[in-house]
Amino acid sequence: MKMLLPPFLFLIFIIAMGLICWAAGFPHPFGFPYNLIGISIIGIGFIISMTGKKLFKKLETNIMAFDEPTVLVASGIYKYTRNPMYLGFTVAIFGFAILLGGSLSSFLLTAAFFLITDRWYIPYEERMMHAKFGAEYEVYCRKVRRWI
């Protein structure tokens, strides 16, 4: 799983969501046009993720999930969430669940994506951040929540 980068996991879950919720014949309580609210939620998720990514690029720090961190970013969107890229992916995948009609399987996959991110990717990165930045990172963690 270490080599499965978060954007690829996101795409796998979106594809699985489409295949499972339609192929399995689960009910879709959000029919047209109500399901279209999912487009706005997807957009919000992508904006959150891209805001974090752009700040990383601006500060010329490493963006790869499994590489050593180079800078402790605590400005911009990182003043409100320690993980805007993961937050954005999770919001976007929730939007896809609604756009696809809101079947139970879609929301279960959204929860699974959240749990994998929260229990696998983020703890791994937090250990690396703590090892690299020590007390400075601990202070940041006390000020800013993991998600929101």
Salt bridges, closest charged atoms under 4 A:
GLU68 OE2 - LYS132 NZ 2.96
ASP118 OD2 - ARG119 NH1 3.07
ASP118 OD1 - ARG146 NH1 2.98
GLU126 OE2 - ARG82 NH2 2.70
GLU126 OE1 - ARG146 NH2 2.49
GLU138 OE2 - HIS130 NE2 2.50
